[in-house]
């Protein structure tokens, strides 16, 4: 799967996803650090990549319609933000993505569950 990690996720998550066999690019690695959310979203669509982020702004389905994307994944980290907490959410993401494609969907990965927002649309 082609993924893009937002700039709020670190190198340990990058390593985990690559080790799991995914093609992973990063916002920072592509010179998009500090870019607008719209620019990041449009880049992911153009590159046919799923965005993985901590940024809840990407949950605004009117501004960032999941059905126009290759998937958006928001990692929900309750309590103290830590690298370990991010890795746990990524592991939960990996356990679900192995059995279900996420194209055209918004996933909110929370401790112990994944909420999925989807709408029926034509192919793109």
Protein Blocks (a to p, Z undefined) as FASTA:
>chain_A
ZZdddfkbcfklmmmmmmnopacddfklnopghiafklmmmmmmmnopacddfblklmmm
klmgfklpgbdaddddehjadfklmmmmmmmmmmmmmmocfehiacdddehiacdddddd
ddZZ
